């Protein structure tokens, strides 16, 4: 993500990652490198969705959505159930 982030750029990045994820799954059997890439994609998707949720929450409460911050993967991954 760049410093100049909008909901649209976050959603576009999510779309790009989802397309890459689909391509990897479509291959069927994956190499170790491809599985590692898939893991990285999933972490990045979690971080993007977290950022988007932050932006929407800030906006909902009358604050500037640009105050949202990309959180470290370790923080975002803790949300997983």
N, C-alpha and C positions, 0 to 999 in steps of 0.2 A: 504494500500500500504506500501511496505517496503521502506527503504532508498535506497536500490539497485533496482532501477526501470528501466525497458527497455520497449520499445514499446510492445514487446511480453508479458511481465508480465502484462502490463496495459490491453492489448487485452484479455488475459486469464481471468483477473478479470472481465472485461466487460462480457465475455461469461458466466462466472459463475453466475453473477448477472442476466443476461437475462434469463438463464435457471431457476433460482429461481423465477423470475417474471412470466415466463410462467406457472410454476407449480402452483403458487398462482391463476392465472387467470383460469387455467384448473379446479380448484375446484368448480368454479361457485360462490356460495355465500360465502363470507369471513367473518370471525369474526373480531371484532375490532382490535385484536392483529395482524391479518393477513393484514388488511388494513394499520395499522401503519407500519408494516414491508415493505409493498409495497411502502409506501411513502418514507421510508428510502432508499430502493433500488433505487428509481427514483432519489433521491438526489445524491446518490453515483454514479449512472450512469452518471449524469450530470458532477460531479467532475472528473470522469475518462475520459470522452470525452474531457473535458476542458484540462486536463493534456496531453492527447495524441495530441490535437491540438497545445498546447504550444511546446511540444517536436518536432513536425514536423516543426513548424515555425522556431524554433531555428536552427534546422538542415538545413532548406532551406536557411537561411541567414548565414551559415558557423559558427554558434555558437554551443556550446556543449549542446545537448539535456538534459543532466543531470542537467542543470541550471533551468529547468522547476520545478515549485513548485505546490504542491497540495494546491489549494486555499480553503478558508473557504466556506462552503455551502452557506452562505448568499451572498457572492460575485458571485458565479457561478449561483445561482438561479436568479440573476438579469438579466442574459442573456435571460431568458425565455420571450417569446413574449406574 
